[in-house]
Amino acid sequence: MTAKRPLVWGDDTHSLREIRDGETLAGVPAQGGGVSAELTSLMAGGVALANGTVAAGDAVFFQIGTDGLLRCSRASAAVGGHRADALAARIVEERVWFCQHGTVAGYTGLTPGDDVFLAVTAGGLTLTPPWEPGQFVQRLGVTLTESIILFTPGAPRLILA
């Protein structure tokens, strides 16, 4: 039995396909906004359309829009928020190149080895997990260097008391 490869959302076809051996998003357009984040390696990712304001470096979640296309919005650990499915790595017009598992660069002031969590602020990342009742804790990964995060999202846990 052969192992299944991770799926990537096609940038032009708006459909899922398998990632090819050694594939990266090295060809991501150089223009972007917000944090100058970029994918340094890709294990799973692709392209979605922005649903509202999304900046490079934001934690995002996905929805299928009324037009049938994959769209992403900023995730939040706040009461009623959405868990993070990916990190927005590059923004070009309405298109958001995202990373669902892998490394994203462009952050500043990180300490290698720190855990990274979804913040209560929409799209935000934090080194201190939320702690108020009704919020949830979702570990997003770990810092590898002062500017690179290894995004390996975990399941969120609701804070009860």
C-alpha positions as CSV (number, residue, x, y, z in Angstrom):
1,M,0.0,0.0,0.0
2,T,1.4,3.4,-1.0
3,A,1.3,6.3,1.4
4,K,-1.0,9.1,0.4
5,R,0.6,12.5,-0.2
6,P,-0.7,15.7,1.4
7,L,-3.1,17.7,-0.7
8,V,-2.7,21.2,-1.9
9,W,-5.4,23.6,-3.0
10,G,-4.6,24.4,-6.7
11,D,-3.7,28.1,-7.3
12,D,-5.3,28.3,-10.7
13,T,-7.8,25.4,-10.8
14,H,-9.4,26.0,-7.3
15,S,-9.3,22.2,-6.8
16,L,-7.4,19.8,-4.5
17,R,-4.4,18.0,-5.9
18,E,-1.5,16.0,-4.5
19,I,1.7,17.7,-3.6
20,R,4.6,16.5,-5.9
21,D,7.9,15.2,-4.5
22,G,10.0,18.1,-3.3
23,E,7.5,20.7,-4.3
24,T,7.6,24.1,-2.6
25,L,6.0,27.5,-3.2
26,A,9.3,29.0,-4.3
27,G,7.4,30.5,-7.2
28,V,5.2,32.6,-5.0
29,P,5.0,36.1,-6.4
30,A,7.4,38.6,-4.7
31,Q,4.7,41.2,-3.9
32,G,2.9,41.0,-0.6
33,G,1.6,43.0,2.3
34,G,1.8,43.0,6.1
35,V,4.6,40.9,7.5
36,S,7.0,40.0,4.8
37,A,6.4,36.3,5.5
38,E,7.2,33.8,2.9
39,L,7.1,30.0,2.7
40,T,10.6,28.5,3.1
41,S,9.3,24.9,2.8
42,L,5.9,23.5,2.0
43,M,4.4,20.3,3.4
44,A,0.8,21.4,2.6
45,G,-0.6,24.6,1.4
46,G,-2.0,26.5,-1.6
47,V,-4.0,29.6,-2.5
48,A,-7.3,30.9,-1.3
49,L,-9.2,34.2,-1.8
50,A,-9.2,36.7,1.1
51,N,-12.6,37.0,2.8
52,G,-12.1,40.4,4.5
53,T,-8.8,41.8,5.7
54,V,-6.0,39.2,5.8
55,A,-2.3,40.1,6.1
56,A,0.8,38.0,5.5
57,G,1.6,36.3,8.8
58,D,-2.0,36.0,10.0
59,A,-3.5,32.8,11.3
60,V,-6.5,32.0,9.1
61,F,-9.4,29.6,8.7
62,F,-11.2,28.4,5.6
63,Q,-14.7,28.5,4.2
64,I,-16.2,27.8,0.8
65,G,-17.8,31.1,-0.4
66,T,-21.2,31.4,-2.0
67,D,-19.4,31.4,-5.3
68,G,-18.0,27.9,-4.5
69,L,-14.4,29.2,-4.1
70,L,-12.1,28.6,-1.1
71,R,-11.9,31.7,1.0
72,C,-9.9,32.5,4.2
73,S,-10.6,34.8,7.1
74,R,-8.6,35.7,10.2
75,A,-8.8,33.1,13.0
76,S,-9.2,33.9,16.7
77,A,-9.1,32.1,20.0
78,A,-11.8,34.5,21.4
79,V,-15.2,33.3,22.5
80,G,-17.0,32.4,19.3
81,G,-13.8,32.5,17.3
82,H,-12.5,30.0,14.7
83,R,-9.6,27.7,15.0
84,A,-6.6,28.3,12.7
85,D,-6.3,26.1,9.6
86,A,-3.2,27.8,8.1
87,L,-0.8,30.8,8.2
88,A,-1.2,33.4,5.4
89,A,2.3,33.5,3.9
90,R,1.9,36.0,1.0
91,I,-0.9,38.3,-0.2
92,V,-1.2,39.3,-3.8
93,E,-4.3,41.3,-4.5
94,E,-7.2,39.0,-3.2
95,R,-5.1,35.8,-3.4
96,V,-3.7,34.4,-0.1
97,W,-0.8,31.9,-0.4
98,F,-1.2,29.8,2.7
99,C,0.8,27.2,4.6
100,Q,-1.1,24.4,6.4
101,H,2.0,22.6,7.6
102,G,5.6,23.7,7.2
103,T,7.8,26.8,7.9
104,V,6.9,30.4,7.4
105,A,9.5,33.2,7.6
106,G,9.2,36.9,8.1
107,Y,8.4,37.3,11.7
108,T,10.7,39.3,14.1
109,G,11.9,39.0,17.7
110,L,11.1,35.4,18.2
111,T,13.1,33.1,20.6
112,P,13.9,29.7,19.1
113,G,12.1,26.9,20.8
114,D,9.1,28.9,22.0
115,D,5.6,27.5,21.5
116,V,3.3,29.7,19.4
117,F,-0.5,29.9,20.1
118,L,-3.5,31.4,18.3
119,A,-4.2,34.8,19.9
120,V,-7.6,36.2,20.9
121,T,-6.9,39.1,18.5
122,A,-8.1,38.1,15.0
123,G,-5.3,36.7,12.9
124,G,-2.8,37.1,15.7
125,L,-0.2,34.7,17.1
126,T,1.1,34.8,20.7
127,L,3.6,33.1,22.9
128,T,1.2,33.1,25.9
129,P,-1.9,31.0,25.5
130,P,-5.3,32.5,26.1
131,W,-6.8,31.8,29.6
132,E,-10.2,33.3,29.9
133,P,-13.3,31.0,30.2
134,G,-15.0,30.5,26.8
135,Q,-11.8,31.1,24.9
136,F,-9.8,28.2,23.5
137,V,-6.1,27.3,23.3
138,Q,-4.7,26.1,20.0
139,R,-1.0,25.5,19.7
140,L,0.1,26.5,16.2
141,G,3.7,25.4,16.3
142,V,7.2,26.3,17.5
143,T,9.7,29.1,16.7
144,L,12.8,27.8,14.9
145,T,14.7,31.1,14.6
146,E,14.1,34.7,15.4
147,S,12.1,35.0,12.2
148,I,10.8,31.5,11.3
149,I,7.8,29.5,12.7
150,L,7.3,25.8,12.1
151,F,3.5,25.6,11.7
152,T,2.1,22.3,13.0
153,P,-1.3,23.2,14.3
154,G,-2.9,21.2,17.1
155,A,-6.5,20.7,18.1
156,P,-8.0,23.5,20.1
157,R,-9.0,23.0,23.8
158,L,-11.8,25.0,25.3
159,I,-11.1,26.8,28.5
160,L,-14.0,26.1,30.9
161,A,-13.0,27.8,34.1
